[in-house]
Amino acid sequence: MLLAAALASASCGAALMKLPAGPGAPAGDGAAAIAQATAACRAIATITLEMSVHGSVGGRRVRGRLTAGLAAPSSARLEAVAPFGQPIFIFVTANGGASVLLPRDKRVLEHGTPADVLDAVTGVPLDAAGLRSVVTGCASAPDPAGTRARGEMWRVAPDGGDDIYIHRDSASAPWRLVSTLHRAEAPAAGWRVEYSMFDNNLPHAVRLISDPAGRFDLQLDLSQIELNVPLGADAFQLPRANGAAPISLDELRQSGPLGEK
């Protein structure tokens, strides 16, 4: 089983952040609020970190630990760390392609699309660029002109197919991006992400939950964060997999948190 060696019972269970409702009013300070809220994350070219993950995927409670290396615009490496021995899986993506190695099972998927493969091994429908935005608490291309004010302490801006929620604790406090709502075209495929435990306006706690609820609810606690460290092209390549047998995307999905086996 892809994650069985590293997963144990857990649950998020905490109440979601109360986001402001209503249409709001045009925000004349939209550009300034967005710039302040995203200044720290926009300065990140590369990031390495560890993620303690707990919650549920597809009704299965999970707990595990991932190490990650991410580089702009869309390169990523994830390793699911086992309590001992080899990683459970190694996921890499660069230049629009994605691969996964299961060192313990000696299986490999050499060619896939990043969103499909990442969804198969984690249960969360993100591509590499989306993963980097989620981990750094950033936005892709927010629209200052479309920003709406919902009271004095909230600004809501469209960001492609998402809405980003920017908040400040007081009139003198900095603006922070505290939540993103993803509006999916496919039915029941939306999700939201919430950020907390900020340090220098970067989150150290991330919660991902599907909308409607039930597909996934995950808490990511980030540590060992290093910013803008050199990451060569070899960081986003699988190690040599001598004798590894091919695995299909469907088999990979069945081996992960969403599988029935």
FENQUIGI-V445130 format. One line per field, one symbol per residue. ss: DSSP state (~ for helix, > for strand, _ for the rest). A space follows every 10 residues. Layout:
BEGIN
ss->???
END
This chain:
BEGIN
ss->__________ __________ ____>>___~ ~~~~~~~~~~ ~~___>>>>> >>>>>>>__> >>>>>>>>>> >___>>>>>> >_______>> >>>>__>>>> >>____>>>> >>_~~~~~~~ ~~_____~~~ ~~~~~~____ ___~~~_>>_ ___>>>>>>_ _>>>>>>___ _____>>>>> >>_______> >>>>>>>>>_ _>>>>>>>>> >____>>>>> >>>>>>>___ __~~~~____ ____>>__~~ ~~~~~_____ _
END
